[in-house]
């Protein structure tokens, strides 16, 4: 049954009209609009399952600016815990991600949920550079349980429509949208500083105005 959801995600990321329409059917207008951005900047998505290569995931999404191995999971439950074979898969994803400088993803399709039923998580790996390093600050990692072991919590993932909105922005592509986000974050302290400086200038101007009034009238204006 997971194979059906692999095809569903593959059809969306590949930018097929039929695939995007299928997952958008019960989405809000805003979610559907973001989903359709992938039609303009699709990925080449290759099914990796059965290749015999551990750590490659079920799908590999390829594009000029970035690529991801993706492990697909589908459950009715909100949470999914790793053990046995699934833990071996996770360890292989980490190992191969670090060996090749890639950022593996988990895509969790929750059954029976209307709207955007997909959530994405990144597998935490070291050594990411460039676009992937910037993306790592925006895509939520697999959460950790009380023992510090990764698991999947659907509620904590990034909705697929927001992932597509991030990756397929029409404003010049991934690098441009990431630079915009980074620039906005970098400018936040500067804006706060200017606001404080402006407030200080206003206070000083008011004090100077009151001092002038006192010198002219000889009376202090009450606060």
N, C-alpha and C positions, 0 to 999 in steps of 0.2 A: 504493500500500500504506500510505503514511503516513496516508491518510484514515481507514483502519480504526482506527489508534491515536488519531487525533484524536477519533473517536467514542467510543472506550474511555475516554479521559480526560474527555471532556465528560459521559459518562454517570455517571462517578464523582463529579465535582465538582457535578453537578446533583442528586446525592443520590437516584438511582434504585436501587431494591433490586436489580434485575437487573444493573446496571452494577457496583455494589459487590460483589455476590456473585461476579461473573466475575473481578474482579482479586484477590479475596481467597481464591480457591479453593486456591491452593498456599501461602498465607501462614501464618505461625505464628498461634496463637490471639491473642497480644498484638497483632500487626500487624492482624489482621482486626477486632479489637475497636476499634482506633483508626480504621480505615477506616470503620466503621459510624457513627462520630460525625457524619459528613457528612449522614447521613439526617435529623438534627435541625436542622442549620444549613447547608443547601445554598446553592450559588451559582446565579445565573442565568447560564448559559454560552451565549454567542453565537458562532457560527462566523463568523470575520472573513475567511477566505481568499476571494479572488476579489472583494473589495470595492473593490480598486484603491487602498486606503489603505496606503502603505508605513509600516511601523513598528507596525501594529496587531496583528501576530502572526497565528497561525492561529485562536486562540480568545481571547475576552475573558470573564473571569469577574467577575461583578458581584454585589456585596452591599452592604448599607447601611453597613457599617463600613470596607470596603476593596474595591478592584477591581484586576485585573491583566490586561494583555495577555500572552498566552502563546504562544510559538513552540514547536511540537512537532517533535521529531526522533526518528527510530527507526533503530537500527543494530544489527548483531551485535557490532561492534567496541566496545571499552570507551571509546575516545577518538575525538573528532570535531574536526577542525580547520576553521577558517573560511577561505574563499578565494572570490574571484569573487562570485557571486550571494549565497552565504551570508554573506560579509563585508558586502555591501551591506545585507542584512537586519539584521545586528547593528547597523550604524551607524544605520540608520533607527530601530531600537528605542531606541537611546540618545537620538537626537535627539528623537523624539516623547515619550519618557518624561520628558525634562527639560523639554520645552515644556509638557507637561500635568501635571507633578508626579506621575506614576505610576511604579511600580516594575515594569518588564517582567520576565518570567520565561522561562526555557528549561526545557522538560520533555523529558527524554531517556528514551525507552522502549528498553530493551535487549532484543533478541530472544533467545529461547532460555534465559532466566534464570527459575528458579523463585522463588516468593515474590514480594516486592514488586519488580517489575522497572522501576519508575519512579524517576527522580531529578530533583530540581528545583534550579535555580540562579537567582540574581537577576542581572540586568544592572545594573552599577554606574552610577548616575545621581546627579546633584547636585540639591539643592533639595527632598529629601523632607521631609515634615512629619508630625506626629501619629503615628497608628498605623503608617503605612508607614515612618517613620523608626525606630521601635522594632523593627519587623519586620526591617529591613535589618541589624540587629546579630545576628540569629538565623538567617537564611537565607544559606547560603554563596554567595558571588559566583562567577562564572565564573573558574576558575583562569587563571593566566598562564603562558605558556611562557618559555623563556630569553630570548626577544626582547621580552618584555612584552606579547605579543599574547594576548587571551583565546582559550580553547578549551574544549571539553567533556571532562571526565574523569568518567565515570559513578561511579567509586568515591568521588569527592569531593563528590557531590551530596547533597541532603537526600532521604531516602526519602519517597515520597508519603504513606505512613501517618503519618509523623512531622509532615509538613506539615499534614495534616488534623487530627492531634491538637493542633497548635499553633493552627490557625485555628478549630477547631470544639469547643473545650473546653466541657464542660457547666457549668463553674464561672463562669457569667455572661458567656461569650463572649470574643471576642478581646481586648478592652481589659482585662478582668479577669485573664485568664491572663497577658497581657504585664505588667500591673502587679505580679502575683504574682512573676513572674520578676525584674522590676526591683527589687522590694522585697527579694527574697532576695539578689540581688547586692549591693544597697546595705547590707544588714545584715551581710554577711560580715565587713567590716573591724571593725564594732562588736563582733561576737561574738569575733573574734580579740583585740580590745583587752580585753574582759571576761575572756577566758581568761587573758591575761597578768597582768591585775590580780589575778585570783584566785590564780594561781601565786605572785605576789609576796607576797600576804597570807599564804598558807600557809607560805612560807619565813620571813617575819617572825615568825609565830606560833611556829614551831618554835624559832627562835633565842631568842625571849623565854622559852619553856618551859625551854630548856637553861640560860639565864642564871639562872633561878629555882632550878634544881636545884643549880647551882654555889654559889649564895649559901647554900643550906640545908645542903649536904654538904661544901662546900669542895673538892670534886673535880670535875674536868671530865669529862664523859661522852665517851668516844671516838666518833668518827664511824664 
